[in-house]
Amino acid sequence: MINKPFRCVVLFCISVTLIACSSTQQRIDYANLAQQELDNTEVQANQWQSLNLAGEISYLTDLIQSDELDMLIKEALSANPSLQKTALTLQASLWELKKSHGANLPSVDASFDVNEEQDSDTNYAAKINISWELDLWQKLANAESASAKSLASDEALFQSSQDTLVANVMKTWLSLTSKQHAIEIESKRLSLLEANEQLIVKRFKSGLNNLEALDEARTSTSQSRANLAQYRENLEIQKRELQTLLGRNTPLEIAAQQDYPEVSYSLTGLPEQNLQRRPDLKSAYLTIEAADLNTQVAYKDMLPSISLSAALSDAAQSPRMALFTSPIWSLAAKLTQPLYQGGQLKAAAEVAKLQTAQAFQAYRDTLLTAVNEVEDALGQEKVLQQRLKHIRNALQSSRNNLTQYQTKYRNGLAELSDLISAQTTMFDLEAQLDELIYEHLANRITLGLALGLGVKPE
């Protein structure tokens, strides 16, 4: 017959267990809500096919075919300090998972004691203790699963860091060509301005031009020299930026490409992916799952726990005799039910719930950012195509106009100031067109990154 005090203890443990279980059931399934958010998110897929982009592309590195760029990307992935820091964080997460896995396994401790008292013989004691907590409520399993989700989240973040690094290397490499072209265009402008200045000086000495025209010519020439100096420094800045991305501490010796490479790709199949290729979204979703598992662990901390232990011990008056020559073994089982800890367990469970809710909101923020990045890149793609078309037409008209003014000037039918104005317009349009070409190519990389095109795994 079970005595009354023991029966009361059992009933109390059962009631506390039921309360904790009911609290566990009140959790909101944020992971399912996150999936619904993703399913309800619609990026205008019809825009993706309207870009008329050719070529089948799976990774960012497929956008540009260049052996030199491939070598730079490989160097950046292996030496960039920021990426290496993220890789170390990933290794730490792996060890955290191994630590959580170890909590599911029995623990074994060994001890050897020496006790010496005055007027007494020295005593030696050896003991081996094995303990194991029974995972009745799958609390330890949930903790291990949470660590596994956190590791997977960190792996996705590492992938995102790789993708961003490669995109930056590609854009900076393209920018070298853009900066070199700016130098070349400004150099041609400066040469023509210097020739115009010399011509105006001769005309001024001959009384054919006034002082204002000469000052205006010198102003334009000096301004062009200043711009050229800045463009040259801009090129060096881009080289230093690329050097930093590569993780180098020595000057980068690299020549800019004479012409832009072709950057084109197809978005075939990506509408069905619905942004799920983006590693930052994967990471945010896995963070929700990890937080949800940690919430379950926090609630299960309120439940009773059972632990088993076995010990093998021996004591003697010499170290050798104490090493289990006549050991004594013992077995024990312990039932522990938290009763009162000042509300710490309840507070920990509520904090875990709020952290899961925060993870869900962080996922929504990441999803909205992803959609916005795609839409912005798509909008820029269309606008840049239109601007390129119009600027090319404008440049062709400007060149035709310049040819006409040159003919008229030689025939004495146009003023020198009109010819210089036509020349200035042409050089401005050339510089604008080249900058637009770079922006268009860089935006292709931005769009690929936004759609989840990443680095090909090795």
Secondary structure, 3 states (H helix, E strand, C coil): CCCHHHHHHHHHHHHHHHHHHHHHHCCCCHHHHHHHHHHHCCCCHHHHHCCCCCCCCCCHHHCCCCHHHHHHHHHHHHHCHHHHHHHHHHHHHHHHHHHHHHHCCCEEEEEEEEECCCCCCCEEEEEEEEEEEECCCCHHHHHHHHHHHHHHHHHHHHHHHHHHHHHHHHHHHHHHHHHHHHHHHHHHHHHHHHHHHHHHHHHHHCCCCCHHHHHHHHHHHHHHHHHHHHHHHHHHHHHHHHHHHHCCCCCCCCCCCCCCCCCCCCCCCHHHHCCCCCHHHHHHHHHHHHHHHHHHHHHHCCCCEEEEEEEEEEEECCCCCCCCCCCEEEEEEEEECCCCCCCHHHHHHHHHHHHHHHHHHHHHHHHHHHHHHHHHHHHHHHHHHHHHHHHHHHHHHHHHHHHHHHHHHHCCCCCHHHHHHHHHHHHHHHHHHHHHHHHHHHHHHHHHHHCCCCCCCC
